[in-house]
Each structure stands twice: as C-alpha cells, then as structure tokens.
Amino acid sequence: MKELPDYLKMAFVITEDKRFYEHKGVDPKGILRALYRDVLERSKSEGASTITQQLARNVFLSNEKTLTRKTKEIAYALELERKYSKDQILEMYLNHIYFGSGAYGIQEAAQEYFGKDAKDLTISESALLAGLPKAPSKYSPRNNIDLAKERRSIVLSLMEENHIITKQEEEEANKQEILLTKKEVGQ
C-alpha cells in the first residue's frame, strides 16, 4: 500500500467516499443526502455506502438489498473502523474490490487492463480504474471505450477539484489514450 502513488489511493477515496477520513465507518451526512435524492427522484439512484461499508459487504456479506443486510453491513463497518486504521481499511478495500473482467483487487486490475503493477499506474490509468467499481461492466474499457473515457474524465475532474492533481495534470490525463493489454482468445 505504501508503494502505491497517493493519487491512485485518493482517486478511489474522492470517487467512492469523499469523507472517508472524517467519518467512523458510516457517514450520516451521506445517508441523509442519499435519502433526500432518492425521495426527490423516487428511486434508489444514490448510494450511501462508505468505503468501509463496501469492504464489509464485499468480505462478509452478499449484495442482496435488504434492511437486514444493510444493518449487518453497518455493524461490520463500525467494527472494522474500531480495529483498523483508515489506511489499513483502504488497503483491504483496494485488495478486495471487483474491477470487472474477472479482476479482484487493484493489482489484478492493473495487470488485467494495463499489464503493469499497480504502483506503476499513471494518473489517467488510476482514474479509469477508480471509475470502475460503480459499475464494472458498464464502465469497462473492454466493453465501451467511450463510456470508460467519460467516467475517467469525471474522476479526473473530481481529483482536480479536490486538489489531488493540478488542472494541467487533469488535462494531460484526459488526452491520454487508453492502451489496454490484449486478451487472448478464450479468456
């Protein structure tokens, strides 16, 4: 985890859980914001799960959408926050999250999509991977390169707005072509 570039780690924090370093595993403000938007749009369009809750769900629970599962998710998240540091939680999250194309964890994703170690990912590649967890199949550059570029651009914009990268770095990263590893036939 220490060898991963800060921009890579922060790309995930800013995209998945902006208040990660401020809350204790559950974000009451995030829950209220999601409820407000869901009521306005009359749908469950806004997620409220923190990185810690997502880790708890991915490691200990299923993806079923029930109140019982959500209650357990919150309990596990609070326990994880009690036992581990934020950096340890982020590391576990990055090592467990699904990125599509059969890749679990940031190292597998870096190899799957770019044929390199996670520590060597560029800002552009980091932003692309940070955009995948929301909908891995939908935003996969293997399935829809234009949608992947749009999602990458959103992540880069968030990174610039939150002073993780400069405006020039954002512009340069948006211009970079997405160079994927070739998939062998039958894989």
C-alpha positions in Angstrom: 0.0 0.0 0.0 2.8 2.4 0.8 4.3 1.8 -2.7 1.0 2.9 -4.4 1.0 6.5 -5.6 -1.1 8.9 -3.4 -3.0 10.0 -6.5 -4.1 6.4 -7.0 -5.4 5.9 -3.5 -7.0 9.3 -3.4 -8.8 8.7 -6.8 -10.7 6.0 -5.0 -11.4 8.0 -1.9 -12.6 11.0 -3.8 -14.8 8.9 -6.1 -16.2 6.4 -3.6 -16.2 8.1 -0.2 -15.1 11.7 -0.2 -15.5 11.9 3.6 -13.6 8.6 4.3 -11.0 10.2 6.6 -13.7 12.1 8.5 -16.3 9.5 9.5 -16.1 6.4 11.7 -17.3 3.9 9.0 -20.8 5.2 8.5 -21.4 8.6 7.0 -24.7 10.1 8.4 -24.4 13.1 6.0 -24.0 10.7 3.1 -27.1 8.7 4.2 -29.2 11.8 4.5 -28.0 13.1 1.1 -28.9 9.8 -0.5 -32.3 9.6 1.1 -33.1 13.2 0.0 -32.1 12.4 -3.6 -33.9 9.1 -3.6 -37.1 10.8 -2.4 -36.7 13.6 -5.0 -36.1 11.1 -7.8 -38.5 8.4 -6.4 -35.8 5.8 -6.9 -32.8 4.2 -5.3 -30.3 6.1 -7.5 -27.9 7.4 -4.9 -25.7 5.0 -2.9 -24.7 5.9 0.7 -22.2 3.2 1.4 -18.8 4.3 2.7 -15.6 2.5 1.6 -15.7 0.7 5.0 -19.3 -0.4 4.4 -18.4 -1.6 0.9 -15.4 -3.5 2.3 -17.7 -5.1 4.9 -20.2 -6.1 2.2 -17.6 -7.5 -0.1 -15.8 -9.5 2.5 -18.6 -10.7 4.9 -22.0 -10.3 3.2 -23.9 -10.7 0.0 -25.2 -8.0 -2.3 -28.8 -8.6 -1.5 -30.7 -5.3 -1.0 -32.4 -5.9 2.4 -32.6 -4.0 5.6 -31.1 -6.9 7.5 -28.1 -7.0 5.2 -27.7 -3.2 5.4 -27.9 -3.4 9.2 -25.2 -6.1 9.3 -23.1 -4.0 6.9 -23.2 -1.0 9.2 -22.3 -3.2 12.2 -19.3 -4.8 10.4 -18.2 -1.3 9.2 -18.2 0.1 12.7 -16.2 -2.9 13.9 -13.7 -2.6 11.1 -13.2 1.1 12.0 -12.6 0.1 15.6 -10.0 -2.5 14.8 -8.1 -1.0 11.9 -6.6 2.3 10.8 -8.1 4.2 7.8 -5.0 3.3 5.7 -5.5 -0.4 6.6 -9.1 -0.3 5.6 -8.3 1.5 2.3 -5.7 -1.2 1.6 -8.1 -4.0 2.3 -10.8 -2.3 0.1 -8.4 -1.9 -2.8 -7.3 -5.5 -2.5 -10.9 -6.9 -2.5 -12.9 -4.6 -4.8 -14.2 -6.0 -8.2 -13.0 -4.2 -11.3 -14.7 -6.3 -14.0 -13.0 -8.8 -16.4 -12.5 -11.2 -13.5 -10.1 -8.9 -11.7 -10.4 -8.5 -7.9 -8.1 -6.0 -6.3 -6.1 -3.1 -7.6 -3.0 -5.3 -8.5 -5.1 -7.7 -10.6 -6.9 -4.8 -12.3 -3.6 -3.1 -13.2 -2.4 -6.3 -14.7 -5.7 -7.2 -16.4 -6.2 -3.8 -18.1 -2.7 -2.3 -18.4 -0.2 -5.2 -18.0 1.7 -3.5 -15.2 2.0 -3.3 -11.4 -0.5 -1.0 -9.6 2.5 1.0 -8.2 3.3 2.0 -11.8 -0.2 3.2 -12.9 -0.4 6.7 -14.4 -2.9 9.3 -13.2 -5.0 8.5 -16.2 -5.0 4.8 -15.6 -5.7 5.3 -11.9 -8.7 7.5 -12.7 -10.0 4.9 -15.1 -9.7 2.1 -12.5 -11.3 4.3 -9.8 -14.3 4.8 -12.0 -14.9 1.1 -12.5 -16.3 0.0 -9.1 -19.6 1.9 -9.6 -20.5 -0.4 -12.5 -17.6 -2.6 -13.6 -19.2 -4.0 -16.8 -20.8 -0.7 -17.8 -17.6 1.4 -17.5 -15.2 -1.3 -18.6 -12.9 -0.1 -21.4 -13.2 -3.6 -22.9 -17.0 -3.1 -23.3 -17.4 0.6 -24.1 -14.3 2.7 -24.5 -16.2 5.9 -24.9 -18.2 5.4 -21.7 -14.9 4.4 -19.9 -13.3 7.7 -21.1 -16.3 9.7 -19.9 -16.2 8.1 -16.5 -12.4 8.6 -16.3 -13.0 12.3 -17.1 -15.4 12.6 -14.2 -12.9 11.0 -11.8 -10.1 13.3 -13.1 -12.4 16.3 -12.6 -13.1 15.2 -9.0 -9.4 14.7 -8.4 -8.6 18.3 -9.7 -11.5 19.9 -7.8 -10.2 18.3 -4.6 -6.5 19.3 -5.2 -5.2 15.8 -5.7 -3.9 16.7 -9.2 -3.4 20.1 -11.0 -5.6 21.4 -13.8 -2.7 20.7 -16.2 -2.4 17.1 -15.0 -6.1 16.7 -15.4 -6.0 18.0 -19.0 -3.0 15.8 -19.9 -4.6 12.7 -18.3 -7.8 13.3 -20.3 -5.8 13.4 -23.5 -4.1 10.0 -22.9 -5.2 7.1 -25.0 -6.4 4.1 -23.1 -3.9 1.3 -24.0 -5.3 -2.0 -22.8 -3.5 -5.3 -22.7 -4.6 -7.7 -25.4 -6.9 -10.5 -24.3 -6.1 -14.0 -25.5 -8.9 -15.8 -27.4 -10.8 -17.9 -25.0 -10.0 -15.8 -21.9 
